[in-house]
Amino acid sequence: MADTAIKKDYSTFVPKLFTFLKYAVLVIACLLVFIPLVVVFLGSFKNNTEFLSSNVFARPTKFEWSNYKTAFIDGKVLLGLKNTAIIIVISCTGTIIVGTMTAYVLQRFKTVLGKVLKAAFLLATLFPAISMQVTVYRIMNNFHLVGTMAAPIILYIGTDIVSIYIFMQFLDNISYSLDESAIIDGANYFTVFFKIILPLLKPAIATVLIIKVISIYNDFYTPQLYMPSEELSVVSTSLYRFMGPYGAKWEIIFAGIVICIIPALVIFLALQKQIYAGLVNGAVKE
């Protein structure tokens, strides 16, 4: 009886311990993410004297909204947001069009060329991107694209192999019966793609958009290398330039960081539900 009781207690203790540890790790992870954000948010409302003298977690005695005005206008965050928005819209549109069409051709048409392209895409992902930057920069420079928005846009669209694989993965869950039924009814491949396949790829498109938007929004290396002009500043390079005239005024820098976080947060919250929509599941019963 005693052994049975001990085994019963052990069998209930271990799952409870794992549950406790699981939630403890999640709580710690949340704290590691939110604590820096709280520090930045509180610091963005302090004046320079209070920022340097008070505790980082101390509530500001007076909310300095002028910090946001300085960061938004004088710090050219507004210009950075505008340039970033232009690049994101064009790059994401191009990525969706090129990525979905490429994935559809590679996944639906089983040819030797398609297998070769899949292998080439996979091989390209194995090379570190930084190892090809000298060659890529020389090509862009020869086409006189350095110093223009076209350079990062072309790179964001043309080098996004991951998005193609995401679309191909989603296409695996779309039955061939949909294509065959539409073709029997007289539709051509363009009609099948735009009328049937593309609407069913909405969850994949939302996933790619989230990854792409956040990636472009946070990218510093490409804009800094190919768009060094101050008039072509994006969000990341605008924040970097704060280290010049506002190097000692961290409250201004924190205000700029808060401004730059808001659009990315709104975009993520708006699109995240689409990932779990499951529009493909149950489309066809076989």
TORSEDREN-44261 format. One record per residue (C-alpha): x, y, z. Coordinates in steps of 0.001 Angstrom, whole numbers, padded with zeros to 6 digits, always signed. Example, Ala and Ser with C-alpha at 12.3 -4.5 7.8 and 13.67 -1.06 7.14 Angstrom:
! residues 2
+012300-004500+007800+013670-001060+007140
! end
This chain:
! residues 286
+000000+000000+000000+002814+002379+000900+004612+001713-002421+001392+002302-004308+000848+005615-002550+004420+006718-003263+004080+005833-006952+000780+007698-007130+002282+010784-005501+005275+010608-007846+003071+010261-010934+001136+013395-009985+004165+015381-008758+006227+015113-011950+003552+016550-014320+002906+019390-011863+006628+020128-011666+006950+020262-015468+003885+022512-015676+005360+024856-013055+008723+024980-014823+007032+025592-018169+005093+028595-016904+008091+029861-014947+010188+029899-018127+007386+031694-019998+007103+034329-017266+010865+034899-017246+010908+035165-021041+008078+037734-020953+009932+039764-018331+013103+039744-020423+011101+041150-023345+008906+043664-021525+011367+045127-019001+013520+046869-021669+010339+048151-023343+009108+049601-020044+012467+051308-019485+012398+052808-022989+008772+053932-022638+009301+055633-019267+012579+057195-020369+010978+058712-023457+008832+060996-021260+011636+062349-019050+013724+065453-019530+017494+065119-019800+018208+065989-016157+015612+063607-014769+016699+060874-017155+020302+061018-015922+019481+061345-012217+016422+059129-011663+015985+055358-011535+015275+053753-014906+011966+052380-013571+010940+055674-011948+007791+057318-013261+008502+060710-014869+007471+063642-012692+006353+065519-015801+005579+063949-019157+007764+065610-021787+005718+065171-024966+008163+067498-026709+010605+064562-026904+008317+062892-029420+007968+066082-031442+011737+066485-031551+012276+062879-032596+009437+062890-035112+010310+066121-036916+013859+067252-036097+015145+063683-035933+013512+062936-039323+011693+059847-038091+008737+060981-040206+010939+060897-043315+012273+057485-042287+008754+056109-041821+007689+057440-045224+010681+055938-047041+010294+052658-045155+006596+052488-046058+007374+052993-049759+010013+050263-049737+007804+047859-047771+004762+048289-050026+006694+047790-053274+008887+044979-051908+006019+043046-050338+003854+043384-053448+006695+042147-055626+007500+039313-053228+003883+038100-053172+003539+038200-056963+006921+036654-057766+006891+034206-054849+003403+032794-055393+003869+032414-059151+007261+030769-058752+005979+028408-056069+002932+027503-058166+005045+026621-061198+007613+024640-059211+005036+022778-057139+002374+022027-059743+004498+021304-062821+006868+018410-062208+009659+019015-064716+013419+018521-064778+013931+022281-064883+011750+022656-061809+013864+020125-059890+017028+021948-060940+015607+025285-059747+014567+023788-056405+018087+022462-055928+019542+025843-056915+017310+027651-054417+018319+025224-051686+021992+025644-052560+021663+029438-052458+020353+029322-048890+023546+027565-047751+025798+030500-048673+026101+033327-046117+024579+036473-047567+027531+038575-046431+029920+036518-048588+028204+037768-051747+027910+041433-050804+030974+042631-052732+029679+041058-055942+026119+042260-055368+027298+045794-054597+029387+045938-057780+026427+044747-059856+024145+047361-058286+026781+050036-058798+027257+049107-062465+023511+049561-062998+023675+052929-061175+021231+051744-058526+023352+052616-055491+021909+055692-053847+018349+054908-054946+015415+053055-053417+015501+050587-056300+018580+048808-054908+017083+047527-051637+013713+046856-053284+015311+044617-055931+017339+042809-053278+014332+042289-051003+012306+040810-053874+014994+038883-055728+016727+037227-052791+013701+036080-050793+013945+032320-051255+012376+031561-047881+009041+033026-048998+008987+030720-052037+009457+027697-049787+006661+028905-047496+004287+029173-050473+005367+025760-051735+004670+024254-048319+001137+025698-048314+000565+024527-051883+001208+020958-050707-002022+021225-048695-004105+022391-051661-005548+019443-053563-004782+018985-057248-008492+018252-057679-009225+021966-057549-006905+022609-060492-008229+019654-062454-011878+020574-061872-011289+024137-063031-009380+023040-066135-012146+020552-067049-014615+023454-066811-012542+025398-069346-010279+027526-067162-006665+028116-068174-003703+028082-065780-003807+031852-065231-007464+031631-064200-006726+028701-061909-003894+030613-060255-005653+033967-059774-009169+032689-059064-008465+029558-057019-004877+029191-055827-004118+032788-054857-007210+033222-052609-006416+029930-050871-002875+031143-050184-004089+033959-047911-002706+032355-044718+000676+031881-046419+000595+035427-047769-000162+036768-044286+002725+034736-042871+005135+036004-045522+003922+039586-045064+004547+039492-041324+008046+038062-041789+008827+040381-044680+007516+043581-043123+009302+043024-039817+012491+042008-041643+012527+045099-043872+011444+047366-041030+014337+046211-038827+016960+045937-041564+019854+048313-041078+022662+046907-043198+021040+047093-046646+019664+050677-046396+022887+051937-044809+024990+050378-047575+022861+051180-050616+021111+054391-049479+023699+056430-047547+021963+059724-048324+020145+061352-045412+017162+062058-047655+016778+058305-048211+016828+057445-044514+014621+054613-043326+013522+053890-039761+016677+052034-038733+019127+054528-040237+017137+057448-038812+017573+055999-035325+021256+055432-036032+021715+059078-036956+020320+060068-033544+023712+059101-032176+025085+062244-033822+023243+065397-032719+021311+063532-029999+024120+061291-028771+023827+062548-025179+020037+062926-025184+018817+059398-024661+015281+060541-023909+015020+061765-027526+016427+058476-028799+013948+056524-026639+011072+058597-028008+012200+057759-031541+012357+054066-030646+008793+054134-029286+007548+055854-032446+009258+053211-034606+007875+050309-032551+004217+051337-032946+003813+050671-036733+005480+047245-036498+003266+046315-033557+000084+047416-035350+000991+045480-038503+001751+042327-036529-001490+042465-034540-003495+043102-037723-002074+040135-039643-001367+037455-037061-004899+035981-037104-004589+035158-040784-001856+032638-040048-004268+030491-038064-007254+030997-040328-006837+027571-041938-008615+028554-045132-007225+025526-046981-008273+022884-044492-011421+021135-045600-011532+022801-049025-011812+019419-050735-013115+016091-049479-011459+013124-051194
! end
